[in-house]
């Protein structure tokens, strides 16, 4: 596997609360592991939430005795949620939480876990497909047919999420399993990218003849050129 991850503070935030970790080599019983987190909370609480979530998720995956990717992910998410929740009971970090998307690829199958509104996509030459389902207020409106996907990008409540790591003492993650074609690339990102850059533009950049690093940086640049209203995290993964 090959990957490249990058975060950027954007143009409007005082703190960078997005956090990524990438491992192209085996970790625990998985062949590789990638995670993107977007922290919630004032001052440094959001930064602490995202880094704590990502790093503990990695640790729990590494030491899991389970053999099945989605079982490993479920165990890691539930344990990570409790760590972040407990830390959030401290006055300095009260109310903190984080989104989390975790991905591993075994052969031609991608296994994904999601909590919150950060996303995983599969991008091929002809289409871009969102794997994850957003746990957010506007996503529920889209699923109910009350607004369109494009309208959701600019909705005044598009930052309101309905599930997060550490928000409550327990959490319900979603799990996905996707068969990858040889020429498809995985994108894992936060809302600072997809709320600023359209799916078609993202697809065009990812399908360009550049390195993963150049593609990821171009996506960051486009999000900032469009206003950079939030932190931005991008992880690109290819076989």
Secondary structure, 3 states (H helix, E strand, C coil): CEEEEEEECCCCCCCCCEEEEEECCCECCECCEEEEEEEECCCCHHHHHHHHHHHHHHHHHHCCCCCCHHHHHHHHHHHHHHHHHHHCCCHHHCCCEECEEEEEEECCEEEEEEECCCEEEEECCCCEEECCCCCEHHHHHHHCCCCCHHHHHCCCCCCCECCCECCCCCCCCEEEEEECCCCCEEEEECHHHHCCCCHHHHHHHHCCCCCHHHHHHHHHHHHHHCCCCCCEEEEEEEC
